[in-house]
Every structure is written in structure tokens, then in C-alpha cells.
Amino acid sequence: MSARPLVTVYNDKSEATNSQIKLPGVFRAPLRPDIVSFVHDQIRKNKRQPYAVSVEAGHQTSAESWGTGRAVARIPRVRGGGTHRSGQGAFGNMCRGGRMFAPTKVFRRWHRRVNVAQKRYAMVSAIAASGIPALVQARGHIIDQIPEVPFVVVDKVESFKKTKEAVSFLRRSHFWADIEKVYNSKRNRAGKGKGRNRRYKAKLGPLVVYNQDNGVVKAFRNIPGVHLLPVDKLNLLKVRASRMHRNPLKKTAIMVKLNPYAAVLKRTAILTNRRRLGTQHPFEEKIQILRRKEFEKKAARKMAAAQKTPATQKTPAAK
């Protein structure tokens, strides 16, 4: 987890200013790739469109089984004569022109419901991972020349309205190497997606998180690999980007707005006393305390029983 106390703010010319802001508590959240992967896979299913074969497919013919006694299979056979089709098997999934096995239905459970607490936990964990340079590099982003991650800039960048302004800013900030990687990674997609309006695929570049859209969306949206998200509507599908981390580029006001995430999960105490807990799951400490109390009770019972029983038993007096 990221444990830096302060983050430097850079101006629109990518120069470090004298102002520093406190790193929000969300960046000290525990990293739980298992929860992030689970939530990402579940909410990603909510965009699926139902598909199914026709309910009449494979059954649009008149066929009936010949029964036993003819030394042929009991599969239904097409009626009539005078054509090659008559007498051929029908309906079954092993027959030519028959239906498929277990035809697909539109009433399949396509979408998934995810607990709100889990979604919040996954979101804060992904944000925390975006503040660790090693994880960002492991994702494949080129951040060798970037002075700091997350890279926080002044709110003036939100007023950019021209793409050339955004490009010059990214070049000065040394983010352009990551975007050149996107240019060089464009390639044909494998599979049928080439004919379904998604012929090309490419790697991902920086993620711009903004507070107010004063033109920043139009300035950055046409640059390949760059995605934009408002801080009030963070999306795990964009932040995680098929891994736990994404190359972050944030604004000053955003770091202030990220602070409420520290009080989101009150019941699990994810972001409170994080230095004391480290990456330990919040419930693990409670379990250890309960076990310790149970052990103390057992030890007390044993000591009480030992005190009641005499150390040596006297032999009974002979009658």
C-alpha cells in the first residue's frame, strides 16, 4: 500500500509547485486482488445481451419414430417418400437439420447483483493499487520518467479545450511514452470480433480523473489509450482495466474528494487504523481476539480444576 504522507502538486507546465496535499486515506487501503477480480467479473456481466436460438429450430418438419422391429434406430424419421429427405432422422441433436442439445434460452441469468460493500471495497483497493509504482509498471505502463504516482496537477488542466494543449501537457509530463506504446500496440483482433465492429485492439494508456468538465473531456478524449472519469462516478471497469491498477493522472480537487472513501466501509473498518492493521483483513483481528478470550477461559477452567483436586491422594485407613 502507498504510505507517503504528502503528494506534490504540478502545474499545467508539468513543473512542481510549492504546494503539497495530504495523501487521501483511500490510498492506504488493503490490496485485495481476489475481491477486485470477483467484483470486476460480476459487474462486467451486466452489459451482456441475451441470445438464444429459435424455439422452432430443428422441429420444422413432420417426423415420427418407426418404433422397434425394423433394425434401425428409434430416432424420429421424416415422413413421406419420393425424396432423399424422407426416412432421414430428425429432431435429435445428432441428426442433420436437427436442433442443438439444450437449446439456449433468453431467460438465462445474464446479469449479476453485487453487494454494495464489496463494490466499494474493490473500488478503494483498485485506487490504492494505482498509487504503487511497482504495480503500475507490472501492468505494462511506461512511467520511468514520471516523477510521482499518482501524478496530481492543478485544476487549470480541467479548462483545456484543445487536443494540442492536452498533447503538449502529456509530452511535458513524460506520459507520451505510455501513449506511444498504445500506438505501437494496435493490432487485429483474433476471432469473430473483427466482423463485429471491433476489428482492432490496443493497450491502455493513462487514466485522467477530473472533478469538473470545463473542456477537459474534449481535449483528452481523442488521444488513443486515454480514458477519462469524473471523480464522483468512478468505474471499476475503467480503473481496474483488467488488472488491479491503472496509470493515474489526477487533479488537486480530486484528492480532496477521495478522502470520503476512507469512511465508506464502517463495518469492516478497511481504512481506519490502517498502519496498525497493515494488509490484515479487518475480521482476522476480531477472530484472533475471540480465540484469545476462549483460550483464556479454557486455561482458567483448567487452573480451577487443578486447585480443587489435591496433588497427592491419601491411602484410606485400614479398617
N, C-alpha and C positions, 0 to 999 in steps of 0.2 A: 504494500500500500504506500501511497505517497505521504510522506511525513514532513514536508517542508512547511515552515510556518508562514512564509511570505512569498508572494509571486510578483515579479517585476512587470510593470505595465509599459508597453511600447506604443509609440505614436504612429501616425499614418505613414511616416517615412521609415518605419521599422527601426527606429532608434530608441534605445532605452531611456525612459524618463526617470525622474527622481522619485516618482510615486510608486509605492508598493501596497498591495492589498493582501489581506489575510486569506489564506487558502481555505475555501469552504470545507466544512466537516464532511461533506459527501465524498471528498477525495480520500478520506481515511476509512472508508467503508471496507469491510472484508471482501476479498475476491472469491466469489463462488461460481466458478465456471459451470458447475453442474446445474445450478438454478438458472443461470443465464441461458444455457443451451436448451434446457427444458422449456422455459417461457418463450424463447425465440421460436422454437419449433411449433409450439402450440398456437401462438398468435399469428404465425405465418400461414397457418391453415385457414384463417378466416377470410382469405381472399380467393379461395378456391371456388370455381363454378361447377355446379352439378353436371354430370354427364351420365348417359345411360343409352343402351341400345333400345330399339323399338320393341314394345311388348309383343308385337306380332311377328317379329323377325324369326324366320325358321319355321313358322307354323302356318304360312300362307299357302297351304296345299292340302289336298284331301288324301289322307293316308290312314291305313289301319293294319294292325298286325295280322299275319296269316295264321297265327297260332302254332301249335305243335303238330308234329306228324308229317312235316314236309321236308325235314332235314335241312332247314335254313334257320337263320337267326330270327328271333321273335321281335325284332325291331319293326316298327310300323313301316309299311311299304305303300308306295304311291299306287292309287287305283288306275284302272283303265288299261288300254292297250294301243298298239299302233305307233308307239314311240319308245325311244330308249329310256325315257323317264319313268315309264310305268314299271312297277316292280322294284324300283330302286328304294333304298332306305331313306327315311325322312324323320324329321323332328329331333333326332338324337344329336348330341354334340360330336359323335364320331362319324356322322353322315355328311356327305356333300350337300350343301344347301340347308343344313340343319341349324338349330340355334346353338349358342355357346353354352358352356356349362355355367350354371349360376349366373344368369344374366344380370348385368349391372342395373341398379335402381337409383332413381333420383332421390329417394328418401334415405340414402346413406347419411351417417352422421358426419357431415363435412366440416363443420366448424367446432371450435373448442372454447370452453369457458375457462378462464384462468383467474385464480384468486387475486384480488387487488393487492394484497400484501406481497404476494410472490412477484407480481409485475413491478412493484415499487422496489423490491429487493434486487431484482435483476437489473433495473434501471440504474440504481445507485452503484451497483457492483460494476456495471459497464462504464459508468462515468469515472469511477475510481481507477479502473484499469487504463483509461485514456490518459491518466496523469503519470504513468510509469513509462519512461522512455524505452526500457528494455522490452516491454510487452508491445509497444507501438512498433518498434523495429522488427520484432518477431512476426508481426502481422504482415510485414513486407514494405512498410512505408520508409521513405528515404528522409531521415531527419538528422543527418550528420552535421549539417551546417546550422540547424535551427538552435538558437541559444537556450530555449526553455520549452518544456512541455508540461502543462498546456501553455500555448502562446496567447497571451492576453494583450489586446490592443485597445486603444482609446475608442470612445463611441463615435468619433468623427468618421471612422471607416464605414459606419452604417449609412452615411449620406452619400457614398459613392453611387453614381448613376451610370457610369460608362464602363464598359468591359476593359478598355485600355487602362483605366485607373486601377481596376482590380488586378490586371495582369502585372502592371508595374509594381504594385504593392507586393504581390506574391513573389516577384523576382527579387525585390529588395529583401524580403523576409526569408529568402532561401527555401521557399516552398515549391519553386518551379521545378526542381529536380524530381520531386514526387509526382508532379503533373506530367513531366516528360516521360516518366515511367508509364503513365496511363496512355500517352500517345503511342509508345512503342509496343504496348501490350495488346493493341486492337487485333483481333483475330476472328476467324469464322467459328461459329458455334458448332459443336458436334451434335448431330441428331436432327430431329424434325423441326426444331425451333427455327431453323433457317427459313422455312416456308411459313412461319407464323409471326412475322413482323419482329423478330428478334435475331436477325442473322448474325450480328456481331456481338462480341463480348469483350470487356476490357477490365483492367484492375481498377481499384478505387483510389481516390486522392484525398485531399483534406476535407474535413467537415467543418463548415462555418456555422457557428451557433450565434444568433443575434437576438437582441432584445426588441428593437423596433425596426420595421422595414421602412426605411427612408430612402429606398432605392438600392439597397444592398443586394436584394434578390435579383434584380435585373442586371446588376453589374457582374455577379458571380455565376449566374445560372448557365451561361453558355460556355463555360470553361469545362473541358472534359474531365470527368472524375470528381468534380467538386459538387458537394451536396450542401444544402442549407436547411437549417432547422431553427424555428423560434424556441427560445428557452422555455416558454410556457407549454409547448407541445412537443416535447422530446419523444422520439420514436425509437424503440429498441431495435427495430429492423434496420434503421439507418445508423444508429450509434454503434451497435454491435458489428454490423456489416460482416456477418458470417464468422466472426471471431469475437473476442471479448472487448476489443479495443479499436479505436479509430483515431487517426491523426487529428487532434483538436485545434481549432483556431477560434478563440472566444473573445468576447468584448468585456469591458470593465463592468458594466451594469449586470452582466450575466453572472459574474462571480458572486455578486451580492444576492442575486435571486436564487442561486443554487443553495444558499445557506438553509432555507426551509426544509430541504431534503433531510437535513440532519435530525429533524424531529418527526419525520414521516412514520417510521416504524417504532411506535412507542412500546408496543407489547413485546417485541423481540429485542429492543434496545440495541439495534445494529450500530448506530452511530454515536451512542453515548459511552463515555469512558473507553474509547477505542484503544488508547495507548495501553491501558491496563489489560484489556482482553486480548489485544493482538488480533490474529486471524481466527481465534477460537469462536466456535458457534455460540450464540448467546445462551442457548439452552444447556450446553455442556457444563457450564459452570454451576447452574442450578442442580443438575443431576449429581455433580460431584459433591455439592453441599449436602444434598439429601442422603447420598451414600455415606458421607462422613457422619451425619447425625445417626443414621441407622447403625453404623459400626460402633459409635459411642454408646448407643443404647444396649447393643449386644454385649459390649465389654462390661458395662455397668451391671447387667444381669449376671454375667459370669462371676464378677467380683463379689456380688451379694451372695450368690450361691456358695462360693468358696468360703465366705466368712461364716455362714450358717453351719457348714459341715466341719467337724473337728478334724484336726490334722492327723491324729492317731486315735484309733478306736481301742478302748479298754476291753480286755477279755472279761467276759461275765464271771461273776464269783461262783465258785463251785458250791453246789447245794449239799 
